[in-house]
Amino acid sequence: MLINASLREYVSKLAAHSAYPGGGSADDLVLTLGIALLQMSLSFSSNKRAYFYQRRLKVLRKKAEILIDKDADNFKTYLRAADKKENIVLLWKVSEETAALSVEVLRVGFRLERFIKDNLVSDLLIGISFALASLDASLANLKINYRLLRKKRYLATLRKYKVLLRNYRKKKETLERRRLNDCGW
């Protein structure tokens, strides 16, 4: 299992001449790291309501950790399958699952601002940036998979995540301006 590998082992496997783990698994790792940063920045809050978000982030991180291996396993299945078209749906589903999880992490991440101390805002912003990068990567994987599926119901999903990505990028810029404006930028 990739989630149990050391970081050095995982990176070596990712860099190896092998189709898996690949971008989807790395996408899930980035999301997991983003969630961990959000948890860390929130852990310094003394606000009692922050505890609710800590529990929520713990659940989201476990889901992201599972996706690291799920993506690699689904890609192995796809490569070995005789009927690639039938198995491409598995790849679509895991990418969509990661995209949906990224959106949930972003929703939570932006709610954390009021609990985060000024000296930890950069950790909050990096965690949010990682979730944005994960959503962007998931969207790239969905686009590639759509080329093989070519069904209208999948196109609607692509459009939905494209709009969400654009909106969350704007939200992050607003947060940066609001919390980092005294840096003279």
Residue frames as qw, qx, qy, qz and C-alpha x, y, z in Angstrom:
[[0.000, 0.888, 0.460, 0.000, 0.00, 0.00, 0.00],
 [0.412, 0.549, -0.013, 0.727, 1.34, 3.39, -1.01],
 [0.357, -0.821, -0.030, -0.445, -0.09, 5.18, 2.01],
 [0.828, -0.546, 0.075, 0.098, 2.11, 3.04, 4.27],
 [0.767, 0.309, -0.030, 0.562, 5.28, 3.71, 2.28],
 [0.383, -0.562, -0.084, 0.729, 7.77, 6.30, 3.49],
 [0.307, 0.868, 0.038, -0.389, 7.75, 9.57, 1.62],
 [0.078, -0.609, 0.676, 0.407, 11.10, 8.63, 0.04],
 [0.374, 0.080, 0.911, 0.154, 9.71, 5.26, -1.13],
 [0.422, 0.708, 0.516, -0.233, 6.58, 6.87, -2.56],
 [0.200, 0.856, -0.218, -0.423, 8.54, 9.51, -4.45],
 [0.202, -0.400, 0.824, 0.347, 10.90, 6.83, -5.82],
 [0.420, 0.341, 0.840, 0.041, 7.93, 4.78, -7.05],
 [0.338, 0.836, 0.275, -0.332, 6.40, 7.90, -8.59],
 [0.085, 0.797, -0.436, -0.410, 9.64, 8.70, -10.42],
 [0.500, -0.178, 0.820, 0.213, 10.18, 5.13, -11.64],
 [0.282, 0.199, -0.641, -0.686, 9.57, 3.93, -15.18],
 [0.012, 0.324, 0.940, -0.111, 6.08, 2.69, -14.34],
 [0.171, -0.485, -0.461, -0.724, 2.56, 3.85, -15.11],
 [0.586, -0.695, -0.206, -0.363, 1.54, 3.70, -11.48],
 [0.018, 0.774, 0.479, -0.413, 1.53, 5.39, -9.13],
 [0.364, 0.401, 0.360, 0.760, 0.97, 8.37, -11.38],
 [0.016, -0.319, -0.013, -0.947, -0.64, 11.77, -11.44],
 [0.589, -0.518, -0.379, -0.491, -3.91, 10.70, -9.86],
 [0.769, -0.387, -0.412, 0.298, -2.21, 9.17, -6.85],
 [0.415, 0.046, -0.172, 0.892, 0.08, 12.21, -6.54],
 [0.252, -0.490, -0.241, -0.799, -3.01, 14.41, -6.74],
 [0.717, -0.551, -0.388, -0.178, -4.48, 12.55, -3.76],
 [0.686, -0.207, -0.318, 0.621, -1.21, 12.90, -1.84],
 [0.150, 0.280, -0.006, 0.948, -1.22, 16.68, -2.44],
 [0.495, -0.556, -0.300, -0.596, -4.80, 16.84, -1.17],
 [0.789, -0.422, -0.408, 0.181, -3.84, 14.81, 1.91],
 [0.524, -0.026, -0.217, 0.823, -0.93, 17.17, 2.63],
 [0.106, -0.436, -0.145, -0.882, -3.23, 20.18, 2.20],
 [0.664, -0.574, -0.364, -0.312, -5.69, 18.76, 4.71],
 [0.752, -0.282, -0.356, 0.478, -2.85, 18.07, 7.15],
 [0.289, 0.184, -0.094, 0.935, -1.73, 21.71, 6.89],
 [0.391, -0.533, -0.237, -0.712, -5.27, 22.90, 7.56],
 [0.782, -0.476, -0.401, 0.022, -5.40, 20.62, 10.60],
 [0.630, -0.093, -0.279, 0.718, -2.06, 21.91, 11.88],
 [0.063, 0.328, 0.003, 0.942, -2.98, 25.58, 11.48],
 [0.566, -0.529, -0.298, -0.558, -6.31, 24.97, 13.19],
 [0.761, -0.283, -0.527, 0.253, -4.74, 23.02, 16.06],
 [0.361, 0.036, -0.325, 0.873, -3.33, 26.27, 17.50],
 [0.312, -0.477, -0.215, -0.793, -6.79, 27.79, 17.88],
 [0.002, -0.032, -0.792, 0.609, -8.30, 27.99, 21.34],
 [0.540, 0.024, -0.067, -0.838, -11.81, 28.52, 19.96],
 [0.531, -0.009, 0.795, -0.293, -14.14, 25.69, 20.97],
 [0.739, 0.534, 0.153, -0.381, -15.91, 25.70, 17.58],
 [0.285, 0.667, -0.653, -0.217, -12.58, 24.88, 15.93],
 [0.410, -0.210, 0.877, -0.137, -12.85, 21.39, 17.42],
 [0.732, 0.447, 0.407, -0.314, -15.77, 20.61, 15.10],
 [0.558, 0.760, -0.278, -0.183, -13.63, 21.48, 12.08],
 [0.116, -0.563, 0.818, -0.017, -10.72, 19.43, 13.41],
 [0.613, 0.065, 0.764, -0.190, -12.96, 16.36, 13.52],
 [0.690, 0.652, 0.175, -0.261, -14.28, 17.08, 10.02],
 [0.311, 0.783, -0.522, -0.134, -10.77, 17.48, 8.62],
 [0.377, -0.365, 0.848, -0.072, -9.70, 14.21, 10.22],
 [0.716, 0.338, 0.583, -0.183, -12.47, 12.39, 8.35],
 [0.565, 0.799, -0.076, -0.188, -11.61, 14.15, 5.08],
 [0.014, 0.715, -0.694, -0.088, -7.91, 13.29, 5.45],
 [0.567, -0.103, 0.814, -0.072, -8.70, 9.59, 5.94],
 [0.712, 0.584, 0.351, -0.170, -10.76, 9.66, 2.72],
 [0.363, 0.856, -0.343, -0.137, -7.91, 11.33, 0.83],
 [0.286, -0.532, 0.797, 0.021, -5.40, 8.78, 2.15],
 [0.705, 0.186, 0.677, -0.099, -7.58, 5.95, 0.85],
 [0.615, 0.761, 0.093, -0.183, -7.73, 7.59, -2.58],
 [0.038, -0.751, 0.619, 0.226, -3.91, 7.54, -2.88],
 [0.334, -0.172, 0.920, 0.111, -4.00, 3.75, -3.22],
 [0.584, 0.500, 0.580, -0.268, -7.41, 3.54, -4.87],
 [0.427, 0.807, -0.182, -0.365, -6.25, 5.59, -7.83],
 [0.012, 0.560, -0.804, -0.199, -3.11, 3.49, -8.35],
 [0.438, 0.058, 0.890, -0.110, -5.10, 0.23, -7.99],
 [0.589, 0.637, 0.371, -0.332, -7.76, 1.38, -10.46],
 [0.337, 0.775, -0.413, -0.341, -5.09, 2.35, -12.97],
 [0.202, -0.327, 0.918, 0.097, -3.44, -1.08, -12.64],
 [0.537, 0.350, 0.737, -0.216, -6.85, -2.67, -13.31],
 [0.489, 0.777, 0.034, -0.396, -7.36, -0.42, -16.32],
 [0.137, 0.677, -0.659, -0.299, -3.98, -1.30, -17.84],
 [0.228, -0.157, 0.961, 0.018, -4.59, -5.04, -17.44],
 [0.583, 0.409, 0.520, -0.471, -8.17, -4.97, -18.72],
 [0.404, 0.208, 0.739, 0.498, -9.07, -6.36, -22.11],
 [0.079, 0.772, 0.518, 0.360, -11.96, -3.89, -22.45],
 [0.347, -0.006, -0.216, 0.913, -10.39, -0.51, -21.71],
 [0.221, -0.410, -0.265, -0.844, -13.59, 1.46, -22.38],
 [0.664, -0.542, -0.482, -0.182, -15.48, -0.39, -19.66],
 [0.696, -0.366, -0.340, 0.515, -12.69, 0.19, -17.14],
 [0.243, 0.352, -0.005, 0.904, -12.20, 3.87, -17.93],
 [0.462, -0.686, -0.299, -0.476, -15.32, 4.48, -15.83],
 [0.768, -0.463, -0.292, 0.332, -13.32, 3.32, -12.78],
 [0.496, 0.029, -0.040, 0.867, -10.71, 5.98, -13.49],
 [0.127, -0.562, -0.263, -0.774, -13.43, 8.58, -14.01],
 [0.625, -0.659, -0.381, -0.173, -15.05, 7.70, -10.69],
 [0.699, -0.391, -0.225, 0.555, -11.86, 8.00, -8.62],
 [0.299, 0.188, 0.089, 0.931, -10.98, 11.34, -10.27],
 [0.315, -0.609, -0.337, -0.646, -14.49, 12.60, -9.62],
 [0.709, -0.577, -0.381, 0.135, -14.25, 11.39, -6.03],
 [0.571, -0.171, -0.120, 0.794, -11.01, 13.34, -5.59],
 [0.045, 0.398, 0.228, 0.888, -12.54, 16.45, -7.18],
 [0.512, -0.661, -0.393, -0.383, -15.56, 16.26, -4.87],
 [0.725, -0.481, -0.295, 0.394, -13.32, 15.76, -1.85],
 [0.424, 0.095, 0.008, 0.901, -11.16, 18.73, -2.91],
 [0.197, -0.563, -0.288, -0.749, -14.28, 20.90, -3.07],
 [0.671, -0.642, -0.366, -0.068, -15.33, 19.76, 0.41],
 [0.673, -0.263, -0.179, 0.668, -11.85, 20.54, 1.76],
 [0.200, 0.301, 0.133, 0.923, -12.00, 23.99, 0.17],
 [0.414, -0.674, -0.371, -0.488, -15.42, 24.66, 1.72],
 [0.731, -0.585, -0.264, 0.230, -14.05, 23.79, 5.14],
 [0.624, 0.002, -0.041, 0.780, -10.74, 25.56, 4.54],
 [0.058, 0.490, 0.154, 0.856, -12.35, 28.90, 3.82],
 [0.564, -0.704, -0.304, -0.306, -14.48, 28.62, 6.97],
 [0.784, -0.309, -0.292, 0.452, -11.34, 28.28, 9.09],
 [0.342, 0.572, -0.066, 0.743, -10.08, 31.82, 8.54],
 [0.379, -0.760, 0.019, -0.527, -11.69, 33.23, 11.67],
 [0.878, -0.478, 0.014, 0.026, -9.94, 30.60, 13.83],
 [0.833, 0.210, -0.048, 0.510, -6.45, 31.00, 12.39],
 [0.400, -0.778, 0.011, 0.484, -3.86, 33.18, 14.09],
 [0.341, 0.898, -0.169, -0.222, -2.03, 35.70, 11.95],
 [0.138, -0.648, 0.727, 0.181, 1.29, 33.85, 12.11],
 [0.480, 0.021, 0.875, 0.058, -0.40, 30.70, 10.73],
 [0.565, 0.634, 0.136, -0.510, -2.28, 32.30, 7.83],
 [0.289, 0.581, -0.665, -0.370, 0.41, 31.15, 5.38],
 [0.167, -0.082, 0.981, -0.045, -0.18, 27.53, 6.46],
 [0.494, 0.497, 0.558, -0.445, -3.92, 28.01, 5.91],
 [0.460, 0.715, -0.192, -0.490, -3.26, 29.50, 2.48],
 [0.111, 0.437, -0.861, -0.235, -0.85, 26.71, 1.50],
 [0.341, 0.149, 0.903, -0.213, -3.38, 24.08, 2.61],
 [0.523, 0.647, 0.313, -0.459, -6.02, 25.81, 0.49],
 [0.299, 0.680, -0.512, -0.430, -3.54, 26.05, -2.41],
 [0.120, -0.212, 0.965, 0.093, -2.91, 22.31, -2.21],
 [0.448, 0.414, 0.734, -0.298, -6.66, 21.63, -2.30],
 [0.452, 0.747, -0.039, -0.487, -6.94, 23.94, -5.33],
 [0.127, 0.538, -0.771, -0.318, -4.05, 22.11, -7.01],
 [0.300, 0.052, 0.949, -0.086, -5.82, 18.82, -6.32],
 [0.511, 0.609, 0.451, -0.406, -9.06, 20.09, -7.85],
 [0.337, 0.742, -0.370, -0.446, -7.12, 21.34, -10.89],
 [0.027, -0.360, 0.916, 0.176, -5.33, 17.97, -11.26],
 [0.427, 0.270, 0.829, -0.240, -8.59, 16.06, -10.86],
 [0.502, 0.709, 0.139, -0.475, -10.15, 18.20, -13.56],
 [0.215, 0.617, -0.660, -0.370, -7.21, 17.38, -15.88],
 [0.181, -0.089, 0.979, 0.009, -7.72, 13.66, -15.25],
 [0.483, 0.494, 0.608, -0.392, -11.47, 13.99, -15.82],
 [0.426, 0.716, -0.203, -0.515, -10.83, 15.75, -19.15],
 [0.089, 0.422, -0.865, -0.257, -8.51, 12.97, -20.30],
 [0.267, 0.148, 0.938, -0.162, -11.04, 10.32, -19.28],
 [0.482, 0.590, 0.312, -0.568, -13.87, 12.25, -20.96],
 [0.284, 0.552, -0.575, -0.533, -12.07, 11.93, -24.30],
 [0.084, 0.096, -0.983, -0.132, -12.59, 8.18, -24.05],
 [0.197, 0.375, 0.816, -0.393, -16.12, 8.28, -22.63],
 [0.071, -0.046, -0.422, -0.903, -17.72, 11.05, -24.75],
 [0.203, -0.579, -0.781, -0.115, -21.10, 11.10, -23.00],
 [0.086, -0.693, -0.128, -0.705, -23.07, 14.23, -22.16],
 [0.683, -0.691, -0.218, -0.089, -23.59, 13.31, -18.53],
 [0.763, -0.240, -0.070, 0.596, -19.83, 13.43, -18.02],
 [0.316, 0.475, 0.139, 0.809, -19.54, 16.81, -19.73],
 [0.381, -0.801, -0.201, -0.416, -21.82, 18.39, -17.14],
 [0.789, -0.539, -0.092, 0.281, -19.49, 17.18, -14.38],
 [0.627, 0.137, 0.081, 0.763, -16.50, 18.70, -16.16],
 [0.030, 0.664, 0.193, 0.722, -18.23, 22.05, -16.45],
 [0.600, -0.757, -0.214, -0.145, -19.29, 22.00, -12.80],
 [0.777, -0.421, -0.021, 0.468, -15.73, 21.46, -11.53],
 [0.471, 0.352, 0.154, 0.794, -14.31, 24.03, -13.93],
 [0.199, -0.771, -0.183, -0.577, -16.64, 26.69, -12.51],
 [0.733, -0.665, -0.129, 0.058, -15.91, 25.63, -8.93],
 [0.751, -0.072, 0.014, 0.656, -12.16, 25.83, -9.56],
 [0.230, 0.538, 0.147, 0.797, -12.46, 29.35, -10.99],
 [0.427, -0.779, -0.188, -0.419, -14.65, 30.50, -8.08],
 [0.804, -0.543, -0.085, 0.228, -12.37, 29.05, -5.40],
 [0.629, 0.171, 0.021, 0.758, -9.30, 30.63, -7.00],
 [0.029, -0.674, -0.122, -0.728, -11.00, 34.03, -6.74],
 [0.670, -0.701, -0.171, -0.173, -11.93, 33.31, -3.14],
 [0.820, -0.241, -0.082, 0.512, -8.31, 32.49, -2.31],
 [0.382, 0.409, 0.059, 0.827, -7.13, 35.74, -3.91],
 [0.336, -0.747, -0.152, -0.553, -9.63, 37.66, -1.79],
 [0.815, -0.552, -0.136, 0.109, -8.46, 35.86, 1.35],
 [0.717, 0.041, -0.033, 0.695, -4.83, 36.66, 0.53],
 [0.121, 0.589, 0.087, 0.794, -5.62, 40.34, 0.02],
 [0.542, -0.729, -0.160, -0.387, -7.57, 40.50, 3.25],
 [0.838, -0.528, -0.015, 0.135, -5.08, 38.66, 5.48],
 [0.752, -0.082, 0.131, 0.641, -1.77, 39.59, 3.84],
 [0.266, 0.863, 0.219, 0.369, -2.47, 43.22, 2.85],
 [0.360, -0.923, 0.132, 0.035, -0.37, 44.60, 5.70],
 [0.805, -0.189, 0.317, 0.464, 2.75, 43.00, 4.18],
 [0.003, -0.695, 0.246, 0.675, 2.96, 45.85, 1.67],
 [0.391, 0.107, 0.805, 0.432, 1.98, 43.76, -1.36]]
